[in-house]
Amino acid sequence: MGLRDVLLERLAAAGLAEAVGRWVLDAFDAGTPPGWSEDSEASGGRAFLKSITVSGFRGIGAKTSLGFTPGPGLTLVVGRNGSGKSSFAEGAEIALTATNARWQGLSVVWKDGWRNLHVDEPPSVTLSVQVDGEDGGTTIRRSWTGPKVEDSACEVFRPGRGACELEDLGWSEALATHRPFLSYSELGKMLTSGPKGIHDSIAGILGLERLTLAESRLNDVRKELEGEAKAVKAEKDALCDVLGEVEDPRAASALALLTARTPDFGAVEALAVVGPGSDPDLAELRKLAALRGPSVGDAAAALRQAAERVASLRGGTADDARRLADLLALALDRQDGDARCPVCATEDVLDAALDGTDRRRDRPAAFARR
């Protein structure tokens, strides 16, 4: 059963709200390493060590093999000091990773003294690994061709597939994240490094970093939600201050709902809704508030059309008629009972039939030519 399956079982048994369970699962999935899948963890991706064969490396001279029963679990190699326990562990790690984490931070003597000088045969480390879903074992062999520990080459043989590169096994990410071998001294450092160091070390050994990452992401979500809750509380307090100054029975009811031990926001929202039988003045104000005028763009377009229309009328027949009407109105105002034309002095051309019953310019008069 994979780690995600265990988490799903625990979530189902916890009885959490659906949204909370989804947050936990999303936080866990967000810590998935690149190229990792639940199927690879639960089945075909598992590999178990069958044997380690070492020669000419560290405390092991002649070729020596250490066998294991391939299967899940924790394997302890126990023996007296100097019997080669750490040499087997370091040999297996360097065969898989081309380096040794134990040497980091130690003097150069440790790194330069990697080769056992009591044998003449070339140093080598060979691992036999049983991979789920494969018939036969995969062999990983690292051998050295020079005096430096970096002067090595790795050969991989898979059953039914022949030779391939170490990277083709797809273990690079897992080997960098979860070291498969720990010496006694390294275990001792882990167990004496304080509570946090012990927790992180054991989580790394057991491959539980994804849970640590999930916990960190859930803490980020918690902080974000706490910030939102504080903002809502501040808005609620401000609203309560306003409601306390409003002389309206609904305001008093809303204030009581908001200051209760468990505020009923749904009931408060219902109080704010204006229905058919509610205050008519308030309803009318809501209608006015809902009115929307034309947009600025539409208004500007209408003004441009009006200006273009006015410009098109200038100098046309309408403009001529306006000027003629102004002229005749002026003549009517100045005739003072004289029926002669003020321009050509023609007798009896301006009479009641021409100027109508009202000569004031603010009312239109019926003009006719004779």
C-alpha positions, 0 to 999 in steps of 0.5 A, spaced: 500 500 500 502 506 497 503 512 502 497 516 498 493 510 500 494 510 507 493 518 507 486 516 503 484 511 509 486 516 514 482 522 511 476 517 510 476 515 518 477 522 520 470 524 518 473 531 516 469 536 511 470 535 504 473 541 503 478 540 508 480 533 506 481 536 499 486 541 501 490 535 505 490 531 499 492 537 494 497 539 499 500 532 499 500 531 491 503 538 490 509 534 493 510 529 488 517 528 485 518 529 478 516 523 474 514 519 480 507 515 480 503 511 485 503 505 481 511 506 481 511 506 488 506 500 489 508 495 484 514 495 478 518 501 481 520 497 487 527 494 488 530 489 493 537 488 494 539 480 493 547 481 494 553 486 495 560 483 492 566 487 493 573 487 492 579 491 493 575 497 496 576 500 503 576 495 508 575 489 504 581 486 500 579 479 496 572 478 493 567 478 498 559 477 498 554 479 503 547 476 501 540 478 503 533 476 502 530 480 497 523 484 500 521 490 504 523 491 511 529 494 514 536 490 514 541 491 519 548 488 518 551 487 525 559 485 526 565 487 530 569 493 529 573 492 522 569 486 519 567 491 513 560 493 515 561 500 513 565 498 507 559 494 504 554 500 505 559 505 502 561 500 496 553 499 495 552 507 495 558 508 491 556 503 486 549 506 485 551 514 486 558 514 484 559 518 490 559 517 498 555 522 502 559 519 509 565 522 506 563 529 505 566 534 510 571 529 512 579 530 511 581 528 504 585 522 507 578 518 507 577 520 500 584 518 498 584 512 502 578 508 498 582 503 495 584 497 499 592 495 497 592 488 500 590 485 493 592 486 486 586 485 482 582 491 480 577 494 485 570 493 483 563 493 487 557 489 484 550 489 486 544 484 485 538 487 485 531 484 484 526 489 481 518 487 481 515 485 475 522 482 472 524 475 472 531 474 474 536 480 477 538 486 475 546 487 476 549 493 477 557 493 477 562 499 478 569 498 477 575 503 477 581 504 472 585 509 475 587 511 482 582 516 484 575 514 486 572 518 480 576 514 475 570 509 475 565 506 470 558 503 471 555 497 467 548 495 468 545 488 465 537 487 466 534 480 465 532 480 457 534 487 456 541 486 456 546 492 458 544 499 459 546 506 463 544 507 470 540 513 468 535 508 464 533 505 471 530 511 473 532 511 480 536 518 480 531 522 483 529 516 488 537 515 490 538 523 491 532 523 496 532 517 500 539 514 501 539 507 502 545 505 506 547 508 513 553 507 517 553 506 525 556 513 525 551 516 521 545 513 525 548 516 531 549 523 528 542 523 526 539 520 533 543 525 537 542 532 533 536 534 537 528 533 536 527 536 529 534 533 526 531 526 529 524 527 526 527 530 519 532 524 519 527 519 520 522 522 515 528 521 510 529 514 512 522 512 511 521 516 505 516 521 508 518 528 506 512 528 502 508 529 508 513 534 511 512 538 505 504 537 505 504 539 512 508 546 510 503 547 505 497 546 509 500 551 514 501 556 508 493 555 507 492 556 514 495 562 515 492 565 508 485 563 511 486 566 518 488 573 514 481 572 511 478 571 517 481 577 521 479 581 515 472 579 515 471 580 523 474 587 522 468 588 517 463 585 521 465 590 527 465 596 523 458 594 520 456 593 528 458 600 529 454 602 524 447 598 525 448 600 533 446 608 530 441 606 526 433 607 528 430 601 525 428 594 528 431 591 522 438 594 524 437 591 531 435 584 529 441 584 524 446 587 530 443 581 535 445 576 529 452 578 528 454 579 535 451 572 537 456 567 539 455 564 532 453 569 527 447 567 522 450 571 516 444 568 512 439 571 516 442 578 516 442 577 508 435 576 509 433 582 513 437 586 507 433 584 502 427 588 500 421 585 498 414 587 495 411 589 502 417 592 505 418 600 506 416 603 499 421 609 500 427 604 501 424 600 495 424 607 491 431 608 493 433 602 491 430 603 484 433 609 483 440 606 485 439 601 480 438 606 474 444 606 469 445 612 464 448 611 457 455 610 457 460 615 456 462 612 449 454 612 447 453 620 449 460 622 446 457 618 439 450 622 440 454 629 441 458 628 435 452 626 431 448 632 433 454 637 431 455 634 424 447 635 423 448 642 425 454 643 421 450 640 415 444 645 416 449 651 416 449 655 409 443 651 407 435 652 405 434 652 413 439 657 414 436 662 409 429 661 411 431 663 418 435 669 416 428 671 412 424 670 418 428 674 422 428 680 417 420 679 416 420 679 424 424 685 424 420 689 419 413 687 422 416 690 429 418 697 426 412 698 421 408 701 427 401 701 423 405 702 416 403 697 411 409 699 406 415 695 405 421 697 409 425 695 404 422 697 397 417 702 400 411 698 396 404 700 399 399 696 403 404 689 403 404 688 410 397 687 413 394 683 418 394 677 413 401 677 413 403 678 420 398 674 423 394 676 430 401 676 434 407 680 432 412 678 438 418 674 435 417 669 441 411 666 437 411 664 430 407 668 425 404 666 418 408 670 413 406 670 405 409 674 399 404 678 395 
